[in-house]
Amino acid sequence: MYLSRFLSLHALWVTVSSVMQHYPSVWGHYDVCKTQIYTEDGKFWDYTACQPEAIDMMRYVKVNLDPPDITCGNPPENFCGMGNPYMCNECDAAIDELAHPPELMFDVEGRHPYTFWQSTTWKAYPKPLRVNITLSWNKTIELTDNIVITFESSRPDQMILEKSLDYGRTWQPYQYYATDCLNAFNMEPKTVRDLSQHTVLEIICTEEYSTGYMSNSKIIHFEIKDRFAFFAGPRLHNMASLYGQLDTTKNLRDFFTVTDLRIRLLRPATGEIYVDTDHLTRYFYAISDIKVVGRCKCNLHATGCREENKKLLCECEHNTTGPDCGKCKKNYQGRPWSPGSYLPIPKGTANICIPSISSIGNPPKFDRILPNISSLGVSNPNQVGPKLALSTVSSVQVANHKRDCECFRHSNRCTYIELLSTVVCVSCKHKTRGQHCELCRLGYFRNASAELDDENVCIECNCNPIGSVHDRCNEKGICECKEGTSGPKCDKCLPGYNWHSWGCQTNVCDNELQICQNGGTCQNNIRCLCPPPYSGVLCEKLSCEKDSQSCSQDSGQGAVSLQPLVLLLPLVALLGLSELFIF
């Protein structure tokens, strides 16, 4: 008897262990933001990446329906079963037992009969029966388990699940659902099993959840865990691999991040090829439950998330603040804010905000005052300035090179400046500069569409070397131009100026205001071509060197030619007639 009981208990333990192993706590790590440790130098905080636990996010959701009058019951109407159009019930918003308002989509289940939200029937056919159900959290959340939608009616023939990352301002599809993907959305049908690590972000259309209207065909999934399994293995055992991919694969973490979800019901289940116009009360939408499991996104800087004024807020640590712990606290801006990192496994990197240089002389207060505050490099909290040399910085201090050498992937080397108790990146690449390679070199400006760790984060100014004052530009890429020059790159001339090999120069002549005189013609706005005997900038001067007759005609008096008189001077002297000539 005892042996049989032991064997029964052993079998039960094996079964429970197997179930637990198949779906472990997917995000069960990183539940501590800091740990106090003791060394020969005293007590220190060891900071680690941290995140809140996953919870049922439907407890904090706000639901909106479009159109707003799509819920049944006002006025009262009958709706009938898909399989039997003569088995009908009534929906009446004025009677609690017969009402089906939106909040019944996510109330506590377990009662019988199930509570559910229901739309009006398709009585306006052939006008489409379409409903948008928007789930809003007013908070960025990270999905950690499958999204599950349970229908009380048959599953719709056409549906789109959409997500927003900007609180509903823009939307992008998550997944398409249809009985015929090619006909409904011009997409080849696929399932998540057709994807891979390289195509996990692909948006697919699936027919897996849109066929059949039996009682066991009520649920629609958006598979989060199956996508995790591409990195963590079929039983999600290798979570280190998933965490590493979330940190290093571009857009992967964003794929599982939302602020809002939208369920677009485009066509109700018909169960047939054609709509039975004699029994339109068979066609409607009804949802009994929606499950969304996730956690507050706190950028790995918090383990808790609280509700305040009907809004979720992270309980930030690591000297961060904001709804998502997305910025550094005042006086803790000694380096640019950065999210925490899952790597290295298992503690990750906290990337805490460190004191601003201007506030180093006044060590800030922590939640606990310790004899040693290693994250500041200050050996005594009453000390005026940092006194720790590089050799005294212990491996547990946040100021060690491994953790503070944050160069946004533009450098892998840092140096420690003892005077400022800070770490500075060395040999920044990709045209970057600054303490953390967070700035662009002179002659380059920030690419607003690129992340700070992108190789193309800095774009060359490309200022015209002739038209610009120097090769630098402002944060928008606009260069400083010389006089008379315009354009973002200083390669154009203002009105009244013309481009020459030496830049924009004022026009010498034109055909409007500065007109060449006396029949002159303007050549390329830089000089007048004057006809003889005229000269000058605008051909305004008369030249008498070659045409004495023109000068005579123009002045009205003879011009004496001196050359013949000079030849006669010797003869005049011999005749003694010099007194006759007066010069």
C-alpha positions as CSV (number, residue, x, y, z in Angstrom):
1,M,0.0,0.0,0.0
2,Y,2.8,2.4,0.9
3,L,4.6,1.4,-2.2
4,S,1.6,2.2,-4.4
5,R,1.2,5.6,-2.7
6,F,4.8,6.4,-3.2
7,L,4.6,5.5,-6.8
8,S,1.5,7.6,-7.2
9,L,3.2,10.6,-5.6
10,H,6.3,10.1,-7.7
11,A,4.1,10.0,-10.9
12,L,2.3,13.2,-9.8
13,W,5.7,14.9,-9.2
14,V,7.0,13.9,-12.6
15,T,3.8,15.2,-14.2
16,V,3.9,18.5,-12.4
17,S,7.6,18.9,-13.1
18,S,7.1,18.2,-16.8
19,V,4.4,20.8,-17.0
20,M,6.4,23.4,-15.2
21,Q,9.4,22.7,-17.4
22,H,7.4,23.0,-20.6
23,Y,6.4,26.5,-19.8
24,P,8.7,28.0,-17.2
25,S,8.4,31.5,-15.9
26,V,9.5,33.2,-19.1
27,W,10.6,36.5,-17.5
28,G,11.3,35.2,-14.0
29,H,14.8,36.8,-13.8
30,Y,16.0,40.3,-13.1
31,D,13.7,40.8,-10.1
32,V,16.3,42.8,-8.0
33,C,17.7,46.2,-8.9
34,K,20.5,46.3,-6.3
35,T,22.1,44.2,-3.7
36,Q,24.1,45.3,-0.7
37,I,27.4,43.4,-0.5
38,Y,30.3,43.6,2.0
39,T,34.0,43.9,1.2
40,E,37.1,44.8,3.1
41,D,36.5,48.4,2.2
42,G,32.9,48.5,3.6
43,K,29.4,48.1,2.3
44,F,28.5,48.7,-1.3
45,W,25.5,48.5,-3.7
46,D,25.8,46.1,-6.6
47,Y,23.4,47.4,-9.2
48,T,21.8,45.0,-11.6
49,A,19.2,45.2,-14.4
50,C,15.7,44.7,-13.1
51,Q,12.1,44.6,-14.3
52,P,8.6,44.2,-12.9
53,E,6.8,40.8,-12.8
54,A,4.3,39.9,-15.5
55,I,0.7,40.5,-14.5
56,D,-2.8,40.3,-16.1
57,M,-2.8,43.7,-17.9
58,M,-6.6,43.5,-18.5
59,R,-7.0,44.7,-14.9
60,Y,-5.8,48.2,-16.0
61,V,-7.2,48.4,-19.5
62,K,-9.5,51.0,-21.0
63,V,-11.8,49.7,-23.8
64,N,-13.2,51.8,-26.6
65,L,-15.6,50.7,-29.3
66,D,-16.0,52.2,-32.8
67,P,-18.7,52.8,-33.7
68,P,-19.8,53.6,-30.2
69,D,-23.4,52.4,-30.7
70,I,-22.3,48.9,-32.0
71,T,-23.3,47.1,-28.8
72,C,-26.6,45.2,-29.0
73,G,-29.6,46.0,-26.8
74,N,-30.5,49.6,-27.7
75,P,-33.1,49.0,-29.1
76,P,-33.6,45.4,-28.0
77,E,-33.2,42.7,-30.7
78,N,-33.1,39.0,-31.1
79,F,-30.0,37.0,-32.1
80,C,-30.0,33.4,-33.2
81,G,-27.5,30.5,-33.2
82,M,-25.3,29.9,-36.2
83,G,-26.2,26.2,-36.5
84,N,-29.9,26.7,-35.8
85,P,-31.4,30.0,-36.9
86,Y,-34.6,29.2,-35.0
87,M,-32.9,29.0,-31.6
88,C,-32.8,32.7,-30.5
89,N,-32.2,34.8,-27.5
90,E,-32.8,38.5,-26.7
91,C,-30.3,41.3,-26.1
92,D,-31.7,44.2,-24.1
93,A,-29.5,46.9,-22.6
94,A,-32.2,47.9,-20.1
95,I,-32.2,44.5,-18.4
96,D,-29.0,43.4,-16.6
97,E,-29.6,39.7,-17.3
98,L,-30.0,40.4,-21.1
99,A,-27.4,43.1,-21.5
100,H,-24.0,42.5,-23.0
101,P,-21.9,45.7,-22.4
102,P,-18.1,45.9,-23.3
103,E,-16.8,45.4,-19.8
104,L,-18.1,41.8,-19.9
105,M,-15.2,41.1,-22.3
106,F,-12.7,41.1,-19.4
107,D,-14.7,40.4,-16.3
108,V,-14.0,37.5,-14.0
109,E,-15.0,34.2,-15.7
110,G,-15.9,30.9,-14.1
111,R,-19.7,31.5,-13.9
112,H,-22.3,29.7,-16.0
113,P,-23.6,30.9,-18.3
114,Y,-20.6,32.9,-19.4
115,T,-20.8,36.7,-19.6
116,F,-19.9,38.3,-22.9
117,W,-20.0,41.5,-25.0
118,Q,-22.1,41.3,-28.1
119,S,-22.5,43.5,-31.2
120,T,-25.7,44.3,-33.1
121,T,-26.7,41.7,-35.7
122,W,-26.0,42.1,-39.4
123,K,-29.4,43.5,-40.1
124,A,-27.9,46.3,-42.3
125,Y,-26.5,43.7,-44.8
126,P,-25.0,44.2,-47.4
127,K,-23.4,47.1,-45.6
128,P,-20.3,45.7,-43.8
129,L,-20.6,44.9,-40.1
130,R,-17.3,46.2,-38.8
131,V,-16.1,46.9,-35.2
132,N,-12.9,48.3,-33.8
133,I,-12.1,47.3,-30.2
134,T,-9.3,49.4,-28.8
135,L,-7.5,48.3,-25.6
136,S,-5.5,51.2,-24.1
137,W,-3.2,51.2,-21.1
138,N,-1.7,54.8,-21.3
139,K,1.6,53.0,-20.6
140,T,4.2,51.1,-22.5
141,I,3.9,47.4,-21.7
142,E,6.0,44.4,-22.8
143,L,4.0,41.3,-23.7
144,T,5.1,38.1,-22.1
145,D,2.5,35.5,-23.0
146,N,0.0,34.8,-25.8
147,I,-2.8,37.2,-26.5
148,V,-6.0,35.1,-26.2
149,I,-9.4,36.2,-27.5
150,T,-12.4,33.9,-26.6
151,F,-15.5,34.3,-28.7
152,E,-19.0,33.5,-27.5
153,S,-20.1,33.7,-31.1
154,S,-18.3,31.9,-33.9
155,R,-14.9,33.2,-34.8
156,P,-15.0,36.0,-37.4
157,D,-14.3,35.3,-41.1
158,Q,-11.9,38.3,-41.3
159,M,-10.1,40.0,-38.5
160,I,-6.9,42.1,-37.9
161,L,-5.0,42.4,-34.7
162,E,-3.1,45.7,-34.6
163,K,-0.6,47.4,-32.2
164,S,0.4,51.0,-31.4
165,L,3.6,52.2,-29.8
166,D,2.6,55.8,-29.6
167,Y,-0.7,55.7,-27.6
168,G,-2.9,55.2,-30.6
169,R,-1.6,57.9,-32.9
170,T,-0.4,55.4,-35.4
171,W,-1.1,51.7,-35.9
172,Q,0.6,48.7,-37.5
173,P,-0.7,45.2,-38.1
174,Y,0.3,42.4,-35.7
175,Q,-1.4,39.6,-37.5
176,Y,-4.2,38.9,-40.1
177,Y,-6.9,36.3,-39.6
178,A,-9.2,35.0,-42.3
179,T,-11.0,31.9,-43.6
180,D,-9.4,32.8,-47.0
181,C,-6.2,34.9,-46.6
182,L,-5.6,35.2,-50.4
183,N,-9.1,36.5,-51.1
184,A,-9.4,38.7,-48.0
185,F,-5.9,40.3,-47.7
186,N,-4.1,39.1,-50.8
187,M,-1.7,37.2,-48.6
188,E,-0.5,33.6,-48.7
189,P,-1.7,31.8,-45.5
190,K,0.9,30.9,-42.9
191,T,1.3,29.9,-39.3
192,V,3.9,30.8,-36.7
193,R,5.4,27.4,-37.4
194,D,6.4,28.6,-40.9
195,L,8.6,31.4,-39.4
196,S,12.1,31.2,-38.1
197,Q,14.6,33.3,-36.1
198,H,15.3,35.4,-39.2
199,T,11.6,36.0,-40.1
200,V,10.1,36.2,-36.6
201,L,9.1,39.8,-37.2
202,E,7.2,39.0,-40.3
203,I,3.5,39.9,-40.3
204,I,1.5,36.9,-41.5
205,C,-2.1,36.0,-42.3
206,T,-3.3,32.8,-40.7
207,E,-6.4,30.7,-41.5
208,E,-5.7,28.5,-38.4
209,Y,-8.2,30.3,-36.2
210,S,-11.0,31.3,-38.6
211,T,-12.5,28.0,-39.7
212,G,-15.4,26.1,-38.1
213,Y,-18.2,27.2,-35.9
214,M,-18.4,24.3,-33.4
215,S,-18.3,24.9,-29.7
216,N,-14.7,24.0,-29.5
217,S,-13.7,26.6,-32.1
218,K,-14.0,29.8,-30.1
219,I,-10.4,30.9,-29.4
220,I,-8.0,33.0,-31.3
221,H,-4.3,33.3,-30.3
222,F,-1.5,35.7,-31.1
223,E,1.4,33.5,-30.3
224,I,4.0,35.3,-28.2
225,K,5.6,32.2,-26.6
226,D,6.0,30.4,-29.9
227,R,8.0,33.3,-31.2
228,F,10.1,33.3,-28.0
229,A,10.8,29.6,-28.7
230,F,12.8,30.5,-31.8
231,F,15.5,31.8,-29.5
232,A,14.9,30.0,-26.2
233,G,14.1,26.5,-27.5
234,P,10.7,24.7,-27.8
235,R,10.4,24.5,-24.0
236,L,11.8,27.9,-23.4
237,H,14.7,26.5,-21.4
238,N,17.5,28.6,-23.0
239,M,16.3,32.0,-21.7
240,A,19.8,33.4,-21.8
241,S,19.6,33.2,-25.6
242,L,16.3,35.0,-25.7
243,Y,17.6,37.8,-23.4
244,G,20.7,38.1,-25.6
245,Q,18.6,38.4,-28.7
246,L,16.3,41.0,-27.2
247,D,19.3,43.1,-26.4
248,T,21.1,42.7,-29.7
249,T,18.5,42.1,-32.5
250,K,17.2,45.4,-33.8
251,N,13.4,45.9,-33.4
252,L,12.9,42.5,-31.6
253,R,12.1,44.0,-28.2
254,D,9.9,46.6,-29.9
255,F,7.9,43.8,-31.6
256,F,6.7,42.6,-28.2
257,T,6.1,46.1,-26.9
258,V,2.8,48.0,-27.1
259,T,0.9,50.9,-25.7
260,D,-2.4,49.9,-27.3
261,L,-3.9,47.0,-29.1
262,R,-6.8,47.1,-31.6
263,I,-9.0,44.2,-32.6
264,R,-10.6,45.0,-36.0
265,L,-13.5,42.7,-36.7
266,L,-14.2,43.0,-40.4
267,R,-16.6,40.2,-41.3
268,P,-18.6,38.0,-38.9
269,A,-18.6,34.2,-39.3
270,T,-21.1,33.0,-41.9
271,G,-20.3,29.3,-41.8
272,E,-21.2,29.2,-45.5
273,I,-20.1,30.7,-48.8
274,Y,-23.0,32.9,-49.1
275,V,-24.8,35.1,-46.5
276,D,-28.3,33.8,-45.6
277,T,-30.3,37.1,-46.1
278,D,-33.4,35.4,-44.6
279,H,-31.7,34.9,-41.2
280,L,-29.4,37.9,-40.7
281,T,-29.8,37.6,-36.9
282,R,-27.3,34.7,-37.1
283,Y,-24.5,37.0,-37.9
284,F,-22.9,39.1,-35.1
285,Y,-19.7,39.3,-32.9
286,A,-19.6,38.2,-29.3
287,I,-16.5,38.1,-27.1
288,S,-16.5,36.5,-23.6
289,D,-12.9,37.0,-22.6
290,I,-9.6,38.7,-23.6
291,K,-6.3,37.8,-22.0
292,V,-3.3,40.1,-22.2
293,V,-0.3,39.2,-19.9
294,G,2.6,41.5,-19.7
295,R,4.7,43.9,-17.6
296,C,5.2,47.6,-17.4
297,K,8.1,48.6,-19.6
298,C,10.6,50.3,-17.2
299,N,13.8,50.0,-19.4
300,L,15.2,47.5,-16.8
301,H,15.3,50.2,-14.1
302,A,12.5,49.1,-11.8
303,T,10.9,46.0,-10.2
304,G,7.6,47.6,-9.5
305,C,4.7,49.3,-11.3
306,R,2.0,51.2,-9.4
307,E,-1.4,52.6,-10.4
308,E,-1.7,56.3,-9.7
309,N,-4.7,58.4,-10.9
310,K,-5.8,55.5,-13.1
311,K,-2.3,55.4,-14.8
312,L,0.5,52.9,-14.4
313,L,3.8,54.3,-13.4
314,C,7.2,52.5,-12.9
315,E,8.7,52.7,-9.5
316,C,12.1,53.8,-10.9
317,E,15.5,53.0,-9.4
318,H,19.1,53.5,-10.6
319,N,18.6,57.3,-10.2
320,T,16.1,57.3,-13.1
321,T,12.7,58.9,-13.4
322,G,9.7,59.2,-15.7
323,P,6.7,57.0,-16.5
324,D,9.0,54.4,-18.1
325,C,12.2,55.4,-16.2
326,G,13.2,56.9,-19.4
327,K,15.5,59.7,-18.2
328,C,17.9,60.6,-15.4
329,K,17.0,62.4,-12.3
330,K,18.1,66.0,-11.8
331,N,21.7,66.2,-10.7
332,Y,22.3,62.6,-12.1
333,Q,23.1,63.5,-15.6
334,G,26.8,62.9,-15.6
335,R,26.3,60.7,-18.7
336,P,23.5,60.2,-21.2
337,W,20.5,58.1,-20.0
338,S,20.6,54.5,-21.2
339,P,18.3,51.6,-20.7
340,G,19.5,48.6,-18.7
341,S,20.8,45.6,-20.5
342,Y,20.0,41.9,-20.0
343,L,23.7,41.2,-20.7
344,P,25.8,39.7,-19.3
345,I,23.6,36.9,-18.0
346,P,22.3,36.5,-15.3
347,K,22.5,40.0,-13.7
348,G,22.7,42.2,-16.7
349,T,24.0,45.8,-16.7
350,A,22.2,48.5,-14.8
351,N,23.5,51.5,-16.7
352,I,22.6,53.7,-13.7
353,C,22.5,57.4,-14.0
354,I,25.6,59.0,-12.3
355,P,25.9,62.4,-10.7
356,S,26.4,65.4,-12.9
357,I,29.9,66.9,-12.8
358,S,28.5,70.1,-11.3
359,S,27.0,68.2,-8.4
360,I,30.0,66.0,-7.5
361,G,31.0,68.4,-4.7
362,N,27.6,67.7,-3.0
363,P,27.1,63.9,-2.9
364,P,23.4,63.2,-3.4
365,K,21.4,61.3,-0.9
366,F,20.5,57.7,-1.5
367,D,17.6,55.7,0.0
368,R,20.2,54.4,2.5
369,I,23.3,56.3,3.6
370,L,26.3,54.0,3.5
371,P,29.8,54.5,4.8
372,N,31.0,54.1,1.2
373,I,29.2,55.2,-1.9
374,S,31.0,53.4,-4.6
375,S,28.9,54.5,-7.5
376,L,30.2,58.0,-7.0
377,G,33.8,57.0,-6.4
378,V,33.5,58.8,-3.0
379,S,35.0,57.0,0.0
380,N,33.2,59.1,2.5
381,P,29.8,60.7,2.1
382,N,30.9,63.8,4.0
383,Q,33.9,64.3,1.7
384,V,33.9,67.3,-0.6
385,G,35.5,65.8,-3.6
386,P,36.1,62.3,-5.0
387,K,39.4,60.9,-3.8
388,L,39.4,57.4,-5.2
389,A,42.3,56.5,-7.6
390,L,41.8,54.1,-10.3
391,S,43.6,51.4,-8.5
392,T,41.2,51.6,-5.5
393,V,38.0,51.1,-7.6
394,S,36.8,47.7,-6.6
395,S,35.1,45.2,-9.0
396,V,31.7,45.7,-7.3
397,Q,31.6,49.5,-7.8
398,V,29.3,50.9,-10.5
399,A,32.2,53.1,-11.6
400,N,34.2,50.1,-12.9
401,H,35.2,50.0,-16.5
402,K,33.0,47.1,-17.4
403,R,29.8,48.8,-16.5
404,D,30.5,52.5,-17.1
405,C,32.3,52.1,-20.4
406,E,29.1,53.0,-22.3
407,C,30.1,54.2,-25.8
408,F,27.0,53.3,-27.7
409,R,29.0,50.7,-29.7
410,H,31.3,53.4,-31.2
411,S,34.3,52.4,-29.1
412,N,35.3,49.5,-26.8
413,R,37.9,51.3,-24.8
414,C,37.6,53.8,-21.9
415,T,39.9,55.7,-19.6
416,Y,39.2,56.8,-16.0
417,I,39.7,60.4,-15.0
418,E,40.4,60.5,-11.3
419,L,39.7,64.2,-10.8
420,L,36.1,63.9,-12.1
421,S,35.6,60.3,-10.9
422,T,34.2,59.4,-14.3
423,V,34.9,57.2,-17.3
424,V,35.5,58.6,-20.8
425,C,35.4,56.7,-24.1
426,V,38.6,56.5,-26.1
427,S,39.0,56.6,-29.9
428,C,35.3,57.0,-30.8
429,K,34.5,55.7,-34.3
430,H,31.8,56.4,-36.8
431,K,32.5,60.2,-36.7
432,T,31.4,60.5,-33.1
433,R,33.0,62.2,-30.1
434,G,32.2,63.1,-26.5
435,Q,32.5,61.4,-23.1
436,H,30.3,58.5,-24.3
437,C,30.7,58.9,-28.1
438,E,27.2,60.6,-27.9
439,L,28.1,63.7,-30.0
440,C,29.1,64.1,-33.6
441,R,32.5,65.3,-34.7
442,L,32.9,68.8,-36.1
443,G,31.7,68.8,-39.7
444,Y,29.0,66.2,-38.9
445,F,25.5,66.4,-37.5
446,R,23.1,63.9,-35.8
447,N,21.0,61.7,-38.0
448,A,17.6,62.1,-36.4
449,S,16.2,58.9,-37.9
450,A,19.0,56.7,-36.4
451,E,19.5,55.3,-33.0
452,L,22.4,56.5,-30.9
453,D,24.2,53.2,-31.4
454,D,23.7,53.2,-35.2
455,E,26.9,53.3,-37.3
456,N,25.2,56.0,-39.4
457,V,24.3,58.2,-36.5
458,C,26.5,61.1,-37.8
459,I,26.0,62.6,-41.2
460,E,28.6,64.8,-42.9
461,C,27.6,68.4,-43.2
462,N,28.9,68.7,-46.8
463,C,29.1,72.5,-46.6
464,N,30.2,74.1,-49.9
465,P,33.9,75.0,-49.2
466,I,33.6,78.2,-51.3
467,G,30.3,79.4,-50.1
468,S,30.5,78.5,-46.4
469,V,32.3,80.2,-43.6
470,H,33.6,76.8,-42.3
471,D,32.8,73.1,-42.7
472,R,30.6,72.9,-39.6
473,C,26.7,72.9,-39.5
474,N,24.0,73.0,-36.9
475,E,21.9,70.1,-35.6
476,K,19.7,70.3,-38.7
477,G,22.6,70.1,-41.1
478,I,22.4,73.8,-42.1
479,C,25.8,75.4,-42.8
480,E,26.9,79.0,-42.0
481,C,27.1,80.9,-45.3
482,K,29.3,83.8,-46.5
483,E,27.8,87.1,-47.5
484,G,25.6,86.8,-50.6
485,T,25.4,83.0,-50.3
486,S,22.4,81.0,-49.3
487,G,21.0,77.4,-49.2
488,P,21.4,74.7,-46.6
489,K,24.8,73.9,-47.9
490,C,25.8,77.4,-49.0
491,D,25.8,76.6,-52.7
492,K,23.4,79.2,-54.0
493,C,23.5,83.0,-54.3
494,L,21.1,85.6,-53.0
495,P,19.4,88.1,-55.5
496,G,21.9,90.6,-56.6
497,Y,24.8,88.1,-56.4
498,N,26.2,85.7,-59.0
499,W,28.2,82.5,-58.5
500,H,31.8,82.6,-59.7
501,S,34.8,80.3,-59.2
502,W,35.5,82.3,-56.0
503,G,31.9,82.2,-54.7
504,C,29.0,84.5,-54.7
505,Q,30.0,88.1,-55.8
506,T,27.8,91.1,-56.2
507,N,26.7,91.8,-59.8
508,V,28.7,94.4,-61.6
509,C,26.0,94.8,-64.2
510,D,22.6,93.4,-65.2
511,N,19.8,94.3,-67.4
512,E,17.6,95.8,-64.8
513,L,19.3,98.2,-62.4
514,Q,23.0,98.2,-63.2
515,I,22.8,98.7,-67.0
516,C,25.8,99.1,-69.2
517,Q,25.9,102.6,-70.8
518,N,26.7,104.0,-74.2
519,G,25.8,100.7,-76.0
520,G,27.8,98.4,-73.7
521,T,26.7,94.8,-73.1
522,C,26.8,93.0,-69.8
523,Q,28.8,89.8,-69.8
524,N,27.9,87.2,-67.1
525,N,27.0,90.0,-64.7
526,I,30.7,90.5,-64.0
527,R,31.7,93.3,-66.5
528,C,30.5,95.5,-69.3
529,L,31.9,95.1,-72.8
530,C,32.3,98.7,-73.9
531,P,32.3,99.9,-77.5
532,P,35.2,102.3,-78.5
533,P,35.9,105.0,-77.3
534,Y,34.2,104.2,-74.0
535,S,35.5,102.6,-70.9
536,G,34.8,102.3,-67.2
537,V,32.8,99.9,-65.1
538,L,29.5,100.7,-66.8
539,C,31.1,102.2,-70.0
540,E,30.5,105.6,-68.6
541,K,33.9,107.2,-69.4
542,L,35.1,108.5,-72.8
543,S,38.6,107.5,-73.9
544,C,40.6,110.2,-75.9
545,E,43.9,108.4,-76.3
546,K,43.1,107.0,-79.8
547,D,40.4,109.1,-81.2
548,S,41.0,112.9,-80.8
549,Q,38.3,113.7,-83.2
550,S,35.7,112.1,-81.0
551,C,36.9,114.1,-78.0
552,S,36.8,117.3,-80.1
553,Q,33.3,116.6,-81.2
554,D,32.2,115.7,-77.8
555,S,33.8,118.6,-75.9
556,G,33.1,121.4,-78.4
557,Q,36.7,122.8,-78.4
558,G,39.8,121.8,-80.4
559,A,42.4,119.7,-78.8
560,V,46.0,120.9,-79.4
561,S,48.3,118.2,-80.7
562,L,51.7,118.7,-79.0
563,Q,53.8,116.4,-81.2
564,P,54.0,118.8,-84.3
565,L,54.9,121.7,-82.0
566,V,57.8,119.9,-80.5
567,L,59.3,119.2,-83.9
568,L,59.2,122.9,-84.7
569,L,61.0,124.1,-81.6
570,P,64.5,124.1,-83.0
571,L,63.5,126.2,-86.0
572,V,61.7,128.7,-83.9
573,A,64.8,129.1,-81.8
574,L,67.0,129.9,-84.8
575,L,64.6,132.6,-86.1
576,G,64.2,134.2,-82.6
577,L,60.5,133.9,-82.7
578,S,60.0,132.1,-79.5
579,E,58.0,135.0,-78.0
580,L,55.2,134.3,-80.4
581,F,54.4,131.0,-78.7
582,I,53.0,130.9,-75.3
583,F,52.4,127.6,-73.6
